[in-house]
């Protein structure tokens, strides 16, 4: 009885696999935890600073929305952390990355809505505080990583 081990090279470069399959899922699980355990803190981190966490009223409707949103984040976790780990099919990878890129655009737009500067806030680094720099930096990094993947950078 012989055992064959696949030695075929994965078609997706290692840098994309590390970020999409391992780092991003950890970030998503962190957000899911925060949305369910400390929803006021999660929302405060998304609003213009400074936002007092104690001023955010956690109503049943608010908690429902946070739970629904965390379910969507869990779906994203499943796609990048589980589904993409199970396939080497570039059509599946490309479709999933396109979907996540559209989510990134929606997320960046949503983060700009409550700000007086509106969408301009997205590229006005001089308006960002430290928390904004981390949150927006992560969003932009993943947007650019996904765009690079879709443009074939590193393949």
DRENVEX-270183 format. One line per 5 residues: their letters; for each residue x, y, z of N, C-alpha, C. Coordinates in pm, 1 decimal, padded with zeros to 6 digits. Atoms other than C-alpha are relative to their C-alpha. Layout:
A> X,Y,Z,X,Y,Z,X,Y,Z  ...;
This chain:
XXXXX> 00084.9,-00116.1,00000.0,00000.0,00000.0,00000.0,00090.0,00123.1,00000.0  -00082.0,-00120.4,00005.5,00149.5,00331.0,-00102.1,-00084.2,00122.6,00033.6  00065.7,-00125.0,-00035.4,00063.5,00669.1,00028.6,00060.8,00110.1,-00084.9  -00054.4,-00109.4,00081.1,00092.4,00963.0,-00204.5,-00025.2,00132.0,00070.4  00009.6,-00132.3,-00059.5,00157.8,01308.3,-00075.2,00006.7,00100.3,-00113.8;
XXXXX> 00002.4,-00100.2,00105.4,00064.5,01599.8,-00295.1,00115.2,00098.5,00019.1  -00111.1,-00094.5,-00005.9,00367.7,01808.0,-00373.5,-00025.5,00118.7,-00092.1  00029.3,-00112.0,00089.3,00187.4,02050.5,-00601.4,00007.9,00131.4,00077.2  -00018.4,-00132.2,-00058.6,00264.7,02411.3,-00533.4,-00134.6,00071.6,00006.0  00124.3,-00075.7,-00014.0,-00022.8,02623.6,-00399.6,00003.9,00118.2,-00096.4;
XXXXX> -00002.4,-00108.1,00098.4,-00124.9,02873.2,-00669.3,-00004.0,00140.9,00060.6  00008.5,-00131.2,-00065.7,-00174.7,03155.1,-00417.1,00129.9,00024.7,00076.7  -00125.0,-00030.5,-00071.1,00147.1,03320.9,-00296.5,-00019.1,00001.8,00151.9  00004.8,00017.2,-00145.5,00227.2,03266.4,00070.5,-00041.5,00127.0,00074.1  00035.0,-00123.6,-00070.8,00191.0,03634.1,00168.6,-00151.6,00017.9,00006.0;
XXXXX> 00145.6,-00011.2,00000.0,-00176.8,03632.2,00066.3,-00062.0,-00103.6,00092.9  00055.0,00105.9,-00085.9,-00241.1,03302.3,00240.9,00019.8,00033.9,00147.2  -00025.0,-00035.2,-00140.7,-00081.6,03426.4,00564.9,-00100.3,00104.6,00046.5  00090.1,-00106.5,-00042.8,-00288.3,03742.9,00575.3,-00146.9,-00039.4,-00008.7  00141.0,00032.7,00016.4,-00617.8,03608.6,00440.0,-00042.8,-00120.2,00083.5;
XXXXX> 00039.7,00123.4,-00068.5,-00615.2,03265.3,00605.4,00029.8,-00002.2,00148.8  -00039.3,00008.5,-00140.7,-00456.3,03340.1,00942.6,-00016.2,00131.8,00075.9  00006.4,-00126.7,-00073.7,-00425.6,03708.0,01038.8,-00140.3,00059.9,-00005.0  00134.6,-00057.4,00010.5,-00759.4,03833.5,00904.4,-00102.9,-00076.6,00081.9  00096.6,00070.2,-00085.0,-00958.8,03553.7,01072.5,00013.3,00035.5,00148.6;
XXXXX> -00019.0,-00039.3,-00140.9,-00804.4,03648.3,01409.3,-00061.5,00138.1,00024.0  00059.9,-00132.9,-00013.2,-00904.3,04012.4,01353.1,-00152.4,-00007.9,-00002.4  00145.0,00016.8,00006.7,-01254.8,03902.7,01258.0,-00055.8,-00060.0,00128.9  00046.2,00058.3,-00126.6,-01289.8,03684.0,01568.5,00004.8,00102.5,00112.8  -00010.1,-00106.2,-00099.7,-01174.6,03978.2,01780.2,-00118.9,00095.4,-00011.7;
XXXXX> 00114.8,-00089.0,00021.1,-01444.1,04200.1,01625.1,-00130.2,-00068.3,00040.4  00120.5,00075.6,-00038.1,-01708.8,03928.2,01672.0,-00013.9,-00001.4,00152.3  00000.8,-00000.1,-00146.4,-01613.5,03899.6,02038.7,-00042.2,00137.4,00052.1  00029.2,-00135.7,-00046.1,-01624.3,04276.6,02085.3,-00145.6,00037.9,-00025.8  00139.6,-00033.0,00031.6,-01962.6,04311.7,01911.4,-00098.0,-00065.8,00096.2;
XXXXX> 00092.3,00072.9,-00086.6,-02118.5,04054.9,02143.4,00025.3,00021.7,00148.2  -00033.1,-00011.0,-00142.0,-01935.9,04107.8,02473.9,00009.1,00146.1,00044.8  -00013.0,-00142.7,-00033.8,-01857.2,04481.4,02467.5,-00049.4,00085.1,-00117.8  00050.9,-00069.4,00118.9,-02086.9,04626.6,02197.8,00016.5,00152.3,00006.1  -00015.3,-00145.9,-00010.1,-02069.3,04984.0,02329.8,00143.2,00041.3,-00034.9;
XXXXX> -00139.8,-00030.4,00031.9,-01689.8,04980.3,02310.4,00026.3,-00016.1,-00149.5  -00018.0,00021.1,00143.3,-01704.3,04838.5,01958.3,-00055.3,00118.3,-00078.7  00061.7,-00111.6,00071.9,-01942.8,05111.0,01840.2,00076.8,00128.7,00025.5  -00076.6,-00120.5,-00031.3,-01746.3,05382.4,02019.4,00127.4,00006.8,-00083.4  -00123.6,00000.9,00079.2,-01435.8,05273.0,01829.2,-00025.9,00034.2,-00146.5;
XXXXX> 00034.8,-00028.2,00138.4,-01621.0,05326.7,01501.1,-00047.8,00144.1,-00020.8  00054.0,-00135.6,00008.6,-01755.6,05673.8,01581.0,00109.5,00104.2,00014.4  -00099.0,-00107.2,-00016.6,-01580.0,06009.1,01571.0,00042.2,00011.6,00145.5  -00053.8,-00008.0,-00135.8,-01357.9,06047.4,01873.7,-00008.7,00142.6,00050.7  00018.3,00103.3,-00101.7,-01392.5,06109.6,02152.3,-00148.4,-00032.8,00017.0;
XXXXX> 00135.2,00046.3,-00027.7,-01707.4,05904.9,02206.3,00002.8,-00072.0,00133.4  00006.5,00060.1,-00132.5,-01791.9,05820.2,02564.0,-00078.4,-00130.4,-00007.7  00063.9,00131.8,00004.9,-01869.9,05449.3,02586.1,-00126.5,-00001.7,00085.2  00116.5,-00001.7,-00089.3,-02110.1,05517.5,02874.8,-00118.8,00072.7,-00061.0  00110.7,-00073.8,00061.7,-02316.5,05746.2,02649.6,-00074.7,-00085.0,-00102.7;
XXXXX> 00064.8,00087.7,00098.3,-02405.2,05456.4,02418.5,-00097.7,-00090.6,00073.5  00107.3,00075.3,-00064.4,-02736.8,05305.3,02520.4,-00020.1,-00133.4,-00072.2  00015.2,00133.1,00059.2,-02750.0,04929.9,02459.4,-00145.3,-00044.8,00018.0  00140.1,00042.7,-00001.0,-03115.9,04866.9,02377.3,-00008.6,-00139.7,-00060.4  00015.0,00130.6,00065.7,-03253.1,04529.1,02268.4,00015.3,00009.3,-00152.5;
XXXXX> -00013.5,-00016.5,00145.6,-03273.7,04662.8,01910.5,00147.2,00018.1,-00037.9  -00141.8,-00021.7,00024.3,-02912.0,04779.6,01927.1,00075.5,-00132.6,00009.0  -00066.5,00129.3,-00016.6,-02798.8,04439.1,02056.4,-00034.5,-00094.0,-00114.4  00040.9,00081.7,00114.4,-02999.2,04269.5,01780.1,00085.3,00034.3,-00122.6  -00080.2,-00042.3,00114.6,-02816.2,04474.3,01516.4,00145.2,-00044.7,00016.0;
XXXXX> -00138.2,00042.7,-00023.8,-02479.0,04400.3,01677.2,00014.7,-00151.3,-00019.6  -00004.6,00145.5,00015.3,-02558.2,04028.3,01686.9,-00010.1,-00038.1,-00147.6  00010.9,00025.5,00144.2,-02667.4,04033.1,01322.3,00131.8,00033.4,-00070.2  -00125.9,-00039.8,00061.6,-02349.6,04220.3,01227.6,00111.0,-00100.0,00033.0  -00103.0,00097.9,-00035.6,-02134.1,03972.8,01418.8,-00020.5,-00130.2,-00077.5;
XXXXX> 00026.5,00118.1,00083.1,-02305.9,03692.7,01225.5,00060.2,00018.4,-00139.9  -00062.4,-00027.5,00129.8,-02193.7,03858.5,00901.7,00151.3,-00011.4,00010.3  -00144.7,00011.3,-00019.1,-01840.7,03888.4,01038.7,00040.6,-00146.9,00013.1  -00031.6,00142.6,-00010.8,-01854.4,03518.5,01126.6,-00001.8,-00065.3,-00138.1  00002.6,00050.7,00137.5,-01949.4,03446.9,00764.6,00129.7,00035.8,-00072.2;
XXXXX> -00127.5,-00039.8,00060.7,-01645.7,03646.0,00649.6,00113.4,-00085.3,00057.3  -00099.3,00086.3,-00063.8,-01437.0,03450.1,00902.3,-00001.6,-00138.2,-00065.4  00012.7,00132.1,00060.8,-01568.8,03125.7,00754.7,00062.5,-00001.3,-00140.0  -00053.2,-00004.7,00136.4,-01481.6,03233.7,00400.4,00152.2,00003.3,00000.7  -00145.8,-00014.8,00007.2,-01125.3,03347.4,00467.4,00073.5,-00100.0,00087.7;
XXXXX> -00071.2,00086.2,-00093.0,-01036.4,03128.5,00762.2,-00019.4,-00148.3,-00022.5  00029.4,00142.9,00017.1,-01194.3,02801.4,00659.3,-00010.6,-00037.3,-00148.2  00023.5,00038.9,00138.7,-01320.2,02789.7,00300.4,00125.3,00015.2,-00087.4  -00117.5,-00019.7,00085.2,-01012.2,02940.5,00135.3,00116.5,-00090.2,00040.4  -00103.1,00094.6,-00043.2,-00790.6,02710.4,00344.6,-00022.1,-00138.8,-00060.6;
XXXXX> 00033.4,00132.8,00049.9,-00966.8,02413.7,00185.4,00014.6,-00014.9,-00150.7  -00004.4,00008.6,00146.1,-00912.9,02498.7,-00179.1,00123.5,00067.6,-00058.1  -00104.7,-00063.4,00079.7,-00645.5,02578.8,-00430.9,-00058.8,00052.3,-00130.9  00069.4,-00042.5,00121.3,-00904.9,02667.4,-00694.7,00002.9,00152.9,-00009.1  -00014.6,-00144.8,00014.1,-00820.2,03016.7,-00818.8,-00132.3,00070.5,-00027.6;
XXXXX> 00131.9,-00061.3,00021.3,-01181.0,03079.9,-00929.5,-00067.6,00026.2,00134.2  00059.1,-00017.0,-00133.0,-01296.5,03028.4,-00571.3,00070.7,00113.4,00074.5  -00077.3,-00105.2,-00065.8,-01016.6,03245.3,-00433.1,-00036.0,00136.7,-00056.8  00026.7,-00129.2,00063.6,-01080.6,03523.5,-00685.4,-00140.8,00049.2,00032.0  00137.7,-00038.3,-00031.2,-01457.1,03522.5,-00626.9,-00011.1,00047.7,00144.5;
XXXXX> 00004.7,-00038.1,-00141.1,-01413.5,03535.5,-00249.3,00070.6,00133.8,00023.7  -00075.0,-00124.6,-00020.0,-01154.0,03813.5,-00267.1,-00075.7,00118.0,-00060.7  00083.8,-00106.7,00055.2,-01378.6,04020.1,-00498.1,-00109.6,00036.7,00099.4  00106.0,-00025.6,-00097.2,-01659.6,03981.8,-00246.0,00050.0,00077.2,00120.5  -00055.9,-00068.6,-00116.1,-01438.3,04088.1,00043.1,00042.9,00142.8,-00036.2;
XXXXX> -00037.5,-00134.6,00043.9,-01312.8,04387.5,-00159.4,-00122.8,00091.1,-00000.4  00123.6,-00078.9,-00003.4,-01671.8,04506.7,-00203.5,-00042.0,00030.2,00143.6  00029.4,-00022.0,-00141.5,-01724.8,04462.6,00170.6,00089.6,00110.9,00055.3  -00092.7,-00105.1,-00044.5,-01414.5,04677.8,00232.5,-00048.6,00138.3,-00041.3  00049.3,-00129.6,00048.1,-01556.7,04959.3,00019.1,-00120.7,00043.8,00081.9;
XXXXX> 00117.5,-00032.6,-00081.1,-01887.4,04945.4,00206.2,00037.2,00036.2,00143.0  -00043.6,-00025.2,-00137.8,-01708.9,04936.2,00541.0,00063.8,00138.2,00012.1  -00063.9,-00131.6,-00002.6,-01494.8,05240.9,00462.5,-00104.6,00110.1,-00015.8  00106.6,-00099.1,00016.9,-01801.4,05430.0,00339.9,-00079.5,00014.1,00130.6  00077.8,-00004.6,-00124.2,-01995.7,05337.0,00655.0,00075.4,00072.9,00110.4;
XXXXX> -00079.0,-00068.1,-00102.8,-01711.1,05458.5,00875.8,00006.7,00150.3,-00023.4  -00007.4,-00143.1,00029.4,-01715.3,05795.4,00699.2,-00133.4,00071.4,00021.9  00132.9,-00060.3,-00008.4,-02091.7,05854.3,00731.0,-00020.6,00087.0,00124.4  00030.9,-00082.8,-00117.3,-02109.3,05977.7,01094.2,00094.1,00119.0,00020.3  -00098.9,-00106.3,-00018.1,-01822.4,06220.6,01047.2,-00041.9,00125.9,-00075.3;
XXXXX> 00039.9,-00124.8,00066.8,-01880.8,06587.3,00964.6,00068.6,00020.3,-00135.5  -00072.1,-00014.6,00126.8,-01619.1,06568.2,00686.4,-00051.3,-00096.8,-00106.3  00054.3,00097.6,00094.3,-01805.6,06276.9,00526.5,00109.2,-00086.9,-00060.0  -00092.0,00089.8,00068.8,-01620.2,06067.4,00270.3,00141.8,00058.5,-00005.9  -00132.0,-00063.0,00001.6,-01335.3,06321.6,00265.8,00087.1,-00049.7,00115.6;
XXXXX> -00073.3,00049.7,-00117.2,-01240.2,06183.2,00607.5,00084.9,-00122.4,-00035.2  -00069.4,00122.8,00039.7,-01129.2,05862.9,00432.9,00145.9,00023.5,-00036.9  -00137.4,-00024.9,00044.2,-00815.2,06022.0,00288.5,00066.3,00117.6,00070.8  -00059.0,-00112.2,-00074.4,-00756.1,06309.6,00533.5,00071.0,-00051.9,00124.3  -00076.9,00057.5,-00109.7,-00487.6,06149.1,00748.5,00024.6,00100.1,00112.5;
XXXXX> -00022.8,-00101.5,-00101.7,-00436.7,06479.0,00930.4,-00115.7,00009.5,00099.0  00114.9,-00001.7,-00090.0,-00784.1,06433.4,01085.9,-00005.4,-00123.2,00090.9  00006.6,00125.4,-00073.9,-00716.7,06085.2,01221.1,00072.6,00010.7,00133.5  -00073.0,00017.8,-00125.6,-00626.9,06011.5,01581.6,00063.9,-00139.1,-00003.8  -00069.0,00129.6,-00002.2,-00430.3,05702.8,01689.1,-00092.5,-00117.6,-00025.1;
XXXXX> 00096.1,00109.5,00017.3,-00737.1,05478.0,01708.3,-00047.7,-00006.4,-00145.4  00041.0,-00005.2,00140.9,-00851.2,05594.7,01364.5,00109.2,-00056.4,-00089.9  -00112.2,00044.7,00082.9,-00505.6,05529.9,01220.0,00008.1,-00152.4,-00002.2  -00003.4,00146.4,-00005.8,-00517.0,05168.1,01337.8,-00117.5,-00058.1,-00078.1  00120.3,00054.5,00063.3,-00875.0,05104.0,01226.0,00001.5,00023.2,-00151.5;
XXXXX> -00001.2,-00031.3,00142.7,-00846.5,05283.4,00891.6,00120.2,-00064.4,-00067.5  -00119.5,00062.8,00056.7,-00494.4,05152.0,00837.9,-00022.9,-00146.1,-00032.4  00031.0,00141.8,00024.5,-00613.4,04792.0,00871.2,-00093.0,-00012.9,-00120.0  00094.1,00006.1,00112.5,-00904.1,04858.9,00633.7,00069.6,00026.7,-00132.6  -00069.7,-00032.4,00123.4,-00682.9,05022.2,00373.5,00102.2,-00107.3,-00037.4;
XXXXX> -00097.4,00105.4,00027.2,-00414.0,04756.6,00408.7,-00067.6,-00119.2,-00066.5  00068.3,00116.0,00057.9,-00661.4,04475.9,00340.9,-00061.3,00032.1,-00135.5  00050.9,-00040.6,00130.7,-00822.2,04671.3,00057.2,00111.8,-00010.2,-00103.7  -00112.0,00001.9,00094.8,-00481.8,04713.3,-00108.0,00051.8,-00142.0,-00021.4  -00043.0,00138.7,00013.6,-00386.3,04350.9,-00037.5,-00094.9,-00075.9,-00093.3;
XXXXX> 00097.5,00065.7,00088.2,-00708.8,04230.8,-00201.2,00014.8,00050.1,-00144.1  -00018.4,-00055.7,00134.4,-00659.4,04468.3,-00495.3,00126.5,-00057.6,-00063.9  -00122.9,00059.9,00052.2,-00302.4,04340.3,-00534.4,-00020.7,-00144.3,-00043.8  00032.7,00138.1,00035.0,-00427.0,03982.0,-00532.0,-00074.6,-00004.8,-00134.6  00083.2,00001.4,00120.0,-00688.6,04060.2,-00798.0,00074.2,00049.9,-00123.6;
XXXXX> -00081.4,-00048.2,00112.5,-00431.0,04240.9,-01013.9,00115.5,-00094.6,-00031.3  -00103.3,00098.9,00026.1,-00197.4,03941.3,-00991.5,00136.9,00037.8,00054.3  -00128.4,-00040.8,-00057.4,00074.9,04113.9,-00789.1,00058.3,-00116.6,00081.9  -00067.0,00105.8,-00074.8,00322.2,03854.3,-00662.4,-00020.9,-00140.3,-00054.2  00024.5,00133.4,00058.5,00198.7,03568.3,-00879.7,00108.8,-00033.1,-00100.5;
